[in-house]
Amino acid sequence: MLTRRTFAAGSSGFSLIELMIVVVIVAVLMTVALPVYQHQMMRSNRAAAQAEMLEIAGLQQQHLLATRRYMDASALAAAGHTLDSAVSKHYRSSLVLGTGAAPGYQLRFTPTGSQQADGWLQLDGDGNYSSQYEGKWWRR
């Protein structure tokens, strides 16, 4: 059987002031949390790009030992390597082979979209790396 509840006159729910205080608290938390979250996502994407670059560098070194030359982008694709979808969503890659007597290459990842604040990262066949912003990507 259903019963009817009755409430006292002052206890029927939240007051407008209480609700506004909660809204202000949530807004303050969001203004702090959102930039921190975005920064952590940028760092996570950067770490994925760095791991991808090191994977490509390892493949290049293996190919150099086997054939005495580095692979170009089409040979990398033919060997079955594709950029991870998380990396290709935030970065554009370019691979340039050296033209000198000694084999060499330069691999560059250029960020796109919301990742652009990071700047590009470059890695060459000698293991040297550079970035658009000094100390932004890799620490020695």
C-alpha atoms as one frame of an Amber mdcrd trajectory, in Angstrom:
protein
   0.000   0.000   0.000   1.299   3.441  -0.878   1.784   5.944   1.853   2.132
   9.651   1.578   5.125  11.342   3.151   4.867  14.788   4.501   7.841  17.081
   4.971   8.281  19.893   7.392   7.973  23.349   5.878  11.754  24.095   5.787
  13.132  20.709   4.672  11.789  20.220   1.159  15.150  20.228  -0.681  18.159
  22.346  -1.494  17.928  26.090  -1.416  19.012  28.200  -4.354  22.011  29.492
  -2.381  23.213  25.946  -1.647  22.853  25.011  -5.294  24.779  28.114  -6.432
  27.603  27.338  -3.986  27.911  23.845  -5.477  27.947  25.289  -9.005  30.712
  27.757  -8.056  32.791  25.013  -6.439  32.461  22.796  -9.531  33.396  25.733
 -11.786  36.531  26.478  -9.744  37.554  22.825  -9.818  37.075  22.695 -13.584
  39.180  25.814 -14.177  42.014  24.116 -12.313  41.518  20.550 -13.530  40.930
  21.123 -17.246  44.322  22.740 -18.059  46.111  20.071 -16.019  44.234  17.349
 -17.884  45.054  18.913 -21.266  48.732  19.209 -20.304  48.857  15.550 -19.259
  47.191  14.490 -22.513  49.788  16.497 -24.462  52.591  14.811 -22.520  51.032
  11.401 -23.142  50.814  12.061 -26.896  54.418  13.298 -26.869  55.603  10.123
 -25.114  53.798   7.989 -27.697  55.501   9.941 -30.493  58.905   9.513 -28.871
  58.351   5.762 -28.542  57.331   5.595 -32.197  60.479   7.473 -33.240  62.659
   5.077 -31.270  60.893   2.111 -32.857  61.565   3.516 -36.328  65.188   4.202
 -35.375  65.556   0.567 -34.289  64.109  -0.669 -37.574  66.454   1.646 -39.470
  69.487   0.314 -37.596  68.476  -3.291 -38.293  68.047  -2.502 -41.966  71.390
  -0.686 -42.064  73.161  -3.714 -40.615  71.530  -6.008 -43.161  71.815  -3.871
 -46.314  74.274  -1.031 -45.521  71.609   1.600 -46.206  68.558   3.058 -44.513
  64.942   2.594 -45.594  62.910   5.414 -47.053  59.258   5.927 -46.058  57.923
   3.595 -48.754  60.346   0.823 -47.774  59.298   1.247 -44.142  55.660   0.857
 -45.175  56.536  -2.147 -47.351  58.297  -3.711 -44.368  54.979  -3.541 -42.526
  55.559  -0.511 -40.326  52.739   1.973 -39.971  52.430   4.791 -37.498  50.385
   4.001 -34.449  46.917   5.527 -34.780  47.383   7.528 -31.540  50.537   9.066
 -33.004  49.245   9.676 -36.528  46.237  11.465 -35.064  48.477  14.109 -33.461
  51.664  14.108 -35.572  52.751  14.189 -39.198  55.987  12.341 -39.937  58.640
  12.884 -42.558  61.695  10.781 -43.309  64.566  12.163 -45.395  67.517   9.988
 -46.393  71.007  11.465 -46.472  72.723  12.004 -49.811  76.343  11.810 -48.640
  78.803   8.936 -48.873  77.855   7.663 -45.423  74.258   6.541 -45.005  72.046
   8.767 -42.904  68.487   9.852 -42.310  66.437  12.492 -40.556  63.104  11.583
 -39.041  60.843  14.474 -38.056  57.493  14.422 -36.294  55.530  17.652 -36.649
  52.590  18.032 -34.271  49.147  18.913 -35.578  45.980  20.203 -33.990  45.968
  20.642 -30.231  49.479  19.156 -30.037  51.091  22.060 -31.980  52.268  23.801
 -28.814  54.915  21.083 -28.443  56.807  21.874 -31.636  58.545  19.358 -33.858
  61.003  16.646 -32.844  63.779  15.354 -35.067  65.986  12.278 -34.791  68.818
  11.401 -37.163  70.698   8.248 -38.028  73.503   9.076 -35.583  71.069   9.217
 -32.659  71.128  13.012 -32.426  67.856  14.654 -31.676  66.621  18.195 -31.705
  63.355  19.954 -31.107  61.763  23.249 -31.936  61.828  24.228 -28.269  65.024
  23.372 -26.402  64.471  20.850 -23.630  60.808  20.520 -24.513  60.906  16.906
 -25.567  63.907  14.905 -24.462  66.157  15.303 -21.497  69.784  14.278 -21.579
